């Protein structure tokens, strides 16, 4: 980024320093970026979720990308800086979210770790970025959508209508 681009950007100072240090060229096309983990305590229907996100991006004239944490940091920073919306699992929301522009939004996919009493489920995600004023929403997991697998923990099934409504709220705010 040259100094003029830095001054015209909506980037927080830490992100400007990171982008400059890594010599990241900012993408011109806005993107919907997915950082949805595949391991424990995740979305059970990940492939479907990614299809829904790609369709939502296309309908809003956004590019759709998947963040791979094995990519070089420079490429990760480039994707995050161009994100209009980051959809991320717990663990990815904090680190990845720190490189988002100030006008971006974050849809956080929680980690669920216990059920009960009754028909309740406890799911959590990092809320640091919410407290920083970023447009932020947490996917609301229902008791009937939670599954437990020995050695893996609790996963949940995402529902398309809920994902679409949250995306609409975040991008049209």
Protein Blocks (a to p, Z undefined) as FASTA:
>chain_A
ZZklmmmpccdfklmmmmmmnopacdfbdcddddddfbehiafklmlmmmmmmmmmmmno
pacddddfkbcfklmmmmmmmpmbdcddehjlmmmmmmpcfkbccddddddfbecehjbd
cddddfklmmnopacddddddfklpccdehklpaddddfklmmmmmmmmmmZZ
